[in-house]
Amino acid sequence: MVTHPFRQSRPAQGYQAPTPGGSGISRAVIHGLTRSEQRIPFRPDRFPWCGYGCAVEQPPTSTAEAVERARRVAVEVAAPLADHVDQGNWPAEALRALQKTGLGGLTAPASAGGAGLGLRAVAEVCAVLGAACASTAITFGMHAVGTAVIAAKATREQVRDLLRPIAAGEHLTSLALSEPGTGSHFWLPETRLRRTAEGFVVDGTKSFVTNGSHADSYVVSTAPADADAPTGQFSCVVVPGDAPGLEWQQAWTGVGLRGNASRGLELRGVRVPRTHLLGSEGDQIWYVFEVVTPFFLMATSGTYLGIAQGALDAARAHLAARKHSHTGRPLAAEPILQHRVATLWAQVQRTRALVIWAAEEAEHGGPDAIAALTSAKAEVADCAVTVANEAMTLVGGIGYRDRSVAERHLRDARAAHVMSPTTDVLRTWAGRALLDLPLLAE
């Protein structure tokens, strides 16, 4: 029996997703888009192995198999398109390729046709993708988190209408939690949910919605419109991507992660059927801290770990290939550079070990799961920024130029400290968990 680190005892309702090991449950936004706001059509002629009309592969049966499939997409699709995505283009081709390889249902339960994998699989898949293209990793990661949220207490209708299409590679989902008013306090929505005879009506504003305007659905956090409702009775609903009343704001232009299609969203009288309520009214806090947070922290940790690995790989390749013309001696022969590469390699491997251990500790309900998950993301942020910065130094003037690989990794890495929950918040949560204090107490 797998437990989740932030979870309080509360019975699940309706359809219950299998737990990791057979499957898994248990986070949403960042930066993106610069030039084009248009969808990029999938071009199977460029990638014949996932060609037009081919069937979606069966879901992977293990984390190792999922990682190997992700590596194939990273090498054959994401890496060749990384510069194009970095110009502000949403990574449609890579995401479609991931769906074609059976990874769309990575966190969907096996009983719904998915892989039923958990936190470690999300972290390792995002790490492989992040080394090739960070925007691809984070957009896929938010889909995986959203899928896990839907699966946590899915009803039979939600299995049929959402999870099965996700597992079949026909549906992309994402999260819409953050708001301009509450900022990094993503667990305190001000978006209003009003009950009607037919279902619900949603009104409010969301910010930094990854896959904005591209996803088929969005997991939206809400507060009750009724002023007499109990304090803290927040709820989550799944809003179709084509629902009337969704108004996408201008694309947000970030320093890094420019292909995320991160946008603000106005919800104006958006009608949502009753069947799209996740769990029960008032379950939002449960979803945020028992499902969204663990999965989100592993998706982002994996992504930024991948950035660190990609930056280090690029620096190593440069040092091995670059030679001084007057001596013919490669830069890799310099002892000081050997020392610096070894130091960076060790930092990446230490951080990787923490991320994997954190995922496993959480999946098994270990006593240090909260401290592990929060510390993993905080440590990854430090690692990614340090390694990307030092890698640029190792590459030298060749890397210190606009649109170089080293420059892209450094810009992408800097988002690690900014994305909510921020590093300072995570360190505080880890300390409070280790001291047996409530996470959100003032």
C-alpha positions in Angstrom: 0.0 0.0 0.0 1.5 3.3 -1.1 0.8 6.4 0.9 1.5 10.0 0.0 3.6 12.3 2.1 1.2 15.3 2.5 -1.9 13.2 2.8 -4.2 13.3 5.8 -6.5 10.4 6.5 -9.5 11.0 4.2 -11.4 8.4 2.3 -11.2 8.6 -1.5 -14.5 8.7 -3.3 -15.7 7.2 -6.6 -13.1 5.6 -8.9 -9.8 5.0 -7.2 -6.6 5.0 -9.2 -4.2 2.1 -8.5 -1.1 3.1 -6.5 2.4 3.4 -7.8 4.2 0.1 -8.4 1.0 -0.8 -10.3 0.2 2.9 -10.8 0.5 6.2 -9.1 -1.0 9.5 -8.1 0.2 12.4 -6.4 2.1 19.4 -9.4 1.9 24.0 -12.3 3.2 26.8 -14.3 6.2 28.6 -15.6 7.2 30.8 -18.4 7.2 30.8 -22.2 6.3 32.0 -25.6 8.0 34.9 -27.3 7.1 35.2 -31.0 4.5 32.8 -32.4 1.2 32.2 -30.6 0.1 29.7 -33.2 0.0 26.0 -32.8 2.8 24.1 -34.5 1.4 21.3 -36.7 2.8 17.9 -36.1 4.9 16.9 -39.1 5.2 13.1 -39.2 7.1 13.2 -42.4 10.1 14.6 -40.4 9.9 11.8 -37.9 8.8 8.7 -39.7 9.1 6.4 -36.7 6.0 8.0 -35.3 4.5 8.6 -38.7 1.0 9.6 -39.8 -1.7 7.1 -39.0 0.5 4.8 -36.9 -1.1 3.4 -33.7 -0.1 4.6 -30.3 2.3 2.2 -28.7 1.2 0.2 -25.7 2.1 2.0 -22.4 5.4 1.2 -20.8 5.4 -1.4 -18.1 8.3 0.0 -16.1 10.1 3.2 -15.3 13.1 2.0 -17.2 11.0 1.4 -20.3 9.3 4.8 -20.0 12.7 6.5 -19.7 14.1 4.7 -22.8 11.1 5.8 -24.8 11.5 9.4 -23.6 15.2 9.3 -24.5 14.2 8.3 -28.0 11.9 11.2 -28.4 14.5 13.5 -26.8 17.2 12.6 -29.2 15.1 12.3 -32.4 12.5 15.1 -31.9 13.1 17.4 -28.9 16.8 18.1 -29.3 16.6 18.9 -33.1 13.8 21.3 -32.4 15.1 22.9 -29.2 16.3 26.1 -30.9 13.0 26.4 -32.6 11.1 26.0 -29.4 13.4 28.4 -27.6 12.2 31.1 -30.1 8.8 30.9 -28.4 7.2 28.0 -30.2 5.2 25.5 -28.2 6.8 22.0 -28.6 3.8 20.4 -30.4 5.9 17.9 -32.3 7.7 16.5 -29.3 4.6 16.3 -27.2 2.8 14.5 -30.0 5.7 12.1 -30.3 5.6 11.4 -26.6 1.9 10.6 -26.9 2.6 8.3 -29.9 5.2 6.3 -27.8 2.6 5.6 -25.2 3.8 8.1 -22.6 0.7 10.3 -22.7 -0.8 8.1 -20.0 2.4 7.9 -17.9 0.5 8.6 -14.7 -2.9 7.4 -15.8 -3.9 4.1 -14.1 -3.4 0.8 -15.9 -7.1 0.1 -15.6 -7.8 3.1 -17.8 -5.2 2.1 -20.3 -2.3 4.1 -18.9 1.1 3.1 -17.6 0.2 3.5 -14.0 3.6 4.8 -13.0 4.5 7.2 -10.2 6.8 9.9 -8.9 10.1 8.3 -9.9 9.0 7.8 -13.5 7.8 11.4 -13.8 11.2 12.7 -12.4 13.3 10.5 -14.7 11.3 11.0 -17.8 11.4 14.8 -17.3 15.1 14.7 -16.6 15.8 12.9 -20.0 13.6 15.4 -21.8 15.0 18.4 -19.9 18.5 17.6 -21.0 17.4 18.0 -24.6 14.7 20.7 -24.3 13.5 22.1 -21.0 10.3 23.5 -22.5 9.3 20.1 -23.8 10.0 18.6 -20.3 8.0 21.1 -18.4 5.0 21.1 -20.8 4.9 17.3 -20.7 5.5 17.3 -16.9 2.4 19.5 -16.4 0.4 17.1 -18.4 1.6 14.2 -16.3 0.7 16.1 -13.1 -2.7 17.1 -14.4 -3.3 13.4 -15.3 -2.4 12.3 -11.8 -4.8 14.8 -10.3 -7.7 13.6 -12.5 -6.9 10.0 -11.7 -6.7 10.5 -7.9 -10.5 10.2 -7.3 -11.8 9.7 -10.8 -15.4 8.8 -11.3 -16.4 6.3 -14.0 -17.4 9.2 -16.3 -14.0 10.9 -15.8 -12.2 7.6 -16.6 -14.3 7.3 -19.8 -14.2 11.0 -20.9 -10.7 12.0 -19.7 -8.4 9.3 -18.6 -8.9 6.9 -21.4 -8.4 9.6 -24.1 -5.3 10.7 -22.2 -3.9 7.1 -22.2 -4.8 6.8 -25.9 -2.6 9.8 -26.7 -5.7 11.8 -27.8 -6.0 14.3 -24.9 -3.5 16.7 -23.3 -4.2 18.3 -20.0 -2.6 20.9 -17.8 -3.0 22.9 -14.6 -4.5 26.3 -13.9 -3.8 27.0 -10.2 -1.8 30.2 -9.8 -3.5 33.6 -9.7 -2.1 37.1 -9.9 -3.7 38.1 -6.6 -2.4 35.3 -4.4 0.9 34.9 -6.2 3.1 32.0 -5.0 0.3 31.0 -2.5 -1.2 28.8 -5.2 -3.3 26.9 -2.7 -5.5 29.9 -2.0 -7.6 30.5 -5.1 -9.9 33.5 -5.6 -11.5 32.1 -8.8 -15.2 31.6 -7.9 -17.2 28.4 -8.4 -21.0 28.8 -8.4 -23.4 25.8 -8.4 -26.2 25.8 -10.9 -29.0 23.3 -11.7 -26.9 21.9 -14.6 -23.5 22.0 -12.8 -21.1 24.9 -12.1 -20.1 28.3 -13.4 -16.5 29.5 -13.0 -15.4 33.1 -12.9 -11.9 34.3 -12.2 -8.3 34.9 -13.4 -5.4 32.4 -13.6 -1.8 33.2 -14.3 1.2 31.3 -15.8 -0.9 28.5 -17.2 1.5 26.1 -19.0 0.3 24.8 -22.3 -2.1 27.8 -22.4 -4.6 27.6 -25.2 -3.1 24.3 -26.5 -4.3 21.7 -23.9 -7.6 19.9 -24.3 -8.4 20.5 -20.6 -7.3 22.4 -17.5 -7.5 21.4 -13.8 -8.7 24.7 -12.2 -8.7 25.5 -8.5 -11.7 27.5 -7.2 -13.2 29.0 -4.1 -17.0 29.0 -3.4 -18.9 32.0 -4.7 -21.3 31.8 -1.7 -20.1 34.2 1.0 -21.6 32.0 3.6 -19.6 28.9 2.5 -17.2 27.5 5.1 -13.7 29.1 5.1 -11.2 27.1 3.0 -13.8 25.2 1.1 -11.9 25.2 -2.2 -12.7 22.9 -5.1 -11.1 21.6 -8.3 -12.8 21.2 -11.6 -11.7 20.1 -15.1 -12.5 22.8 -17.6 -12.5 21.8 -21.3 -10.0 23.7 -23.4 -12.7 24.8 -25.9 -15.3 25.9 -23.2 -17.1 29.2 -24.1 -15.9 32.0 -21.8 -12.2 31.1 -21.7 -10.2 34.2 -22.7 -6.5 33.7 -23.1 -4.3 36.7 -22.4 -1.2 37.7 -24.3 1.6 35.2 -24.1 4.0 35.8 -21.3 7.6 36.4 -22.5 10.1 34.8 -20.1 13.9 34.9 -19.9 13.9 31.1 -20.3 11.6 28.2 -20.9 10.2 30.1 -23.8 8.2 27.4 -25.4 5.9 26.7 -22.5 3.0 28.7 -23.9 2.6 30.2 -20.4 -0.4 32.5 -20.4 -2.9 34.3 -18.2 -6.5 33.1 -18.4 -9.8 34.9 -17.8 -12.7 32.6 -17.0 -15.9 34.5 -17.6 -19.1 32.6 -16.8 -17.5 29.3 -17.9 -20.0 26.5 -17.5 -18.7 23.2 -16.3 -20.8 20.0 -16.1 -21.2 18.4 -12.6 -19.3 15.4 -13.8 -16.1 17.5 -14.1 -15.9 18.2 -10.4 -12.9 16.4 -9.0 -13.7 14.5 -5.8 -16.2 16.5 -3.7 -16.7 20.2 -3.2 -14.0 21.4 -0.7 -11.4 18.8 -1.8 -9.0 21.3 -3.4 -6.6 21.5 -0.5 -6.4 17.7 -0.4 -5.7 17.6 -4.1 -3.0 20.4 -4.0 -1.0 19.0 -1.1 -1.6 15.3 -1.6 -1.5 14.9 -5.4 -0.4 18.1 -7.1 2.5 19.0 -4.8 4.4 15.6 -4.9 4.0 15.1 -8.6 4.7 18.8 -9.4 7.9 18.8 -7.4 9.1 15.6 -9.1 8.2 16.9 -12.6 10.1 20.2 -12.0 13.0 18.5 -10.2 13.4 16.2 -13.1 13.2 19.1 -15.6 15.9 21.1 -13.9 18.1 18.1 -13.2 17.9 17.5 -17.0 19.0 21.1 -17.6 22.0 20.6 -15.4 22.9 17.4 -17.1 22.5 19.0 -20.6 24.7 21.9 -19.6 27.4 19.6 -18.3 27.2 17.3 -21.3 27.7 20.3 -23.7 30.7 21.5 -21.7 32.3 18.1 -21.7 31.8 17.8 -25.5 33.3 21.2 -26.0 36.4 20.5 -23.9 36.9 17.2 -25.7 36.7 18.6 -29.2 38.4 22.0 -28.7 42.2 22.2 -29.3 44.7 25.0 -29.2 46.0 25.5 -32.7 49.5 26.3 -31.6 50.0 23.1 -29.6 47.3 20.7 -30.8 46.5 20.0 -27.1 42.8 19.6 -26.3 41.3 21.6 -23.6 40.3 18.4 -21.9 44.0 17.8 -21.1 44.2 20.7 -18.8 44.2 19.5 -15.1 42.3 22.5 -13.8 39.5 21.9 -16.3 39.4 18.2 -15.4 39.0 19.1 -11.7 36.1 21.5 -12.5 34.3 19.0 -14.7 34.6 16.3 -12.0 33.2 18.7 -9.4 30.2 19.5 -11.5 29.6 15.9 -12.3 29.6 15.0 -8.7 27.1 17.7 -7.9 24.7 16.5 -10.6 25.0 12.9 -9.4 24.4 13.8 -5.7 21.4 15.8 -6.7 20.1 13.0 -8.9 20.4 10.6 -6.0 18.4 12.9 -3.8 15.6 13.3 -6.4 15.3 9.5 -6.9 15.4 8.8 -3.2 12.8 11.5 -2.5 10.5 9.9 -5.1 10.9 6.5 -3.6 10.5 7.8 0.0 7.2 9.5 -1.0 5.9 6.5 -2.9 6.5 4.3 0.1 5.1 6.8 2.6 8.5 7.2 4.4 8.8 9.4 7.4 11.0 11.9 5.7 8.9 12.2 2.5 7.9 15.8 2.9 11.4 17.0 3.7 12.8 14.9 0.8 10.4 16.1 -1.8 10.8 19.8 -0.9 14.5 19.6 -0.4 14.9 17.8 -3.8 13.4 20.7 -5.7 15.4 23.2 -3.7 18.7 21.3 -4.2 17.9 20.8 -7.9 17.4 24.6 -8.3 20.9 25.3 -6.8 22.4 22.5 -8.9 20.9 23.6 -12.2 21.9 27.3 -11.8 25.4 26.5 -10.6 26.1 23.9 -13.2 24.7 25.9 -16.1 26.7 28.9 -15.0 29.9 27.0 -14.6 29.4 25.2 -17.8 29.2 28.5 -19.7 32.5 29.5 -18.0 34.1 26.2 -19.2 32.9 26.8 -22.7 34.2 30.4 -22.7 33.4 33.0 -25.3 31.9 30.5 -27.7 29.2 29.8 -25.2 28.8 33.4 -24.1 26.8 34.5 -27.1 23.1 34.9 -27.9 21.3 31.6 -28.8 24.2 29.3 -27.8 23.3 26.0 -26.1 25.1 27.2 -23.0 23.1 30.4 -23.0 19.8 28.5 -23.3 20.6 26.2 -20.5 21.5 29.1 -18.2 18.3 31.0 -19.0 16.2 27.9 -18.5 17.9 27.0 -15.2 17.2 30.4 -13.6 13.5 29.6 -13.6 14.1 26.9 -11.0 14.3 29.4 -8.1 11.3 31.4 -9.4 8.7 28.7 -10.1 6.3 28.3 -7.2 6.8 27.0 -4.7 10.0 29.0 -4.5 13.2 27.7 -3.1 12.8 29.8 0.1 9.3 28.4 0.6 10.5 24.8 0.0 13.4 25.2 2.5 10.9 26.5 5.1 8.5 23.6 4.5 11.4 21.1 4.8 12.4 22.7 8.1 8.9 22.7 9.5 8.4 19.1 8.5 11.6 18.1 10.2 10.5 19.9 13.3 7.1 18.4 13.3 5.4 21.8 12.6 2.4 22.4 10.3 3.6 23.5 6.8 1.2 26.4 6.4 1.1 27.8 10.0 1.9 31.5 10.3 
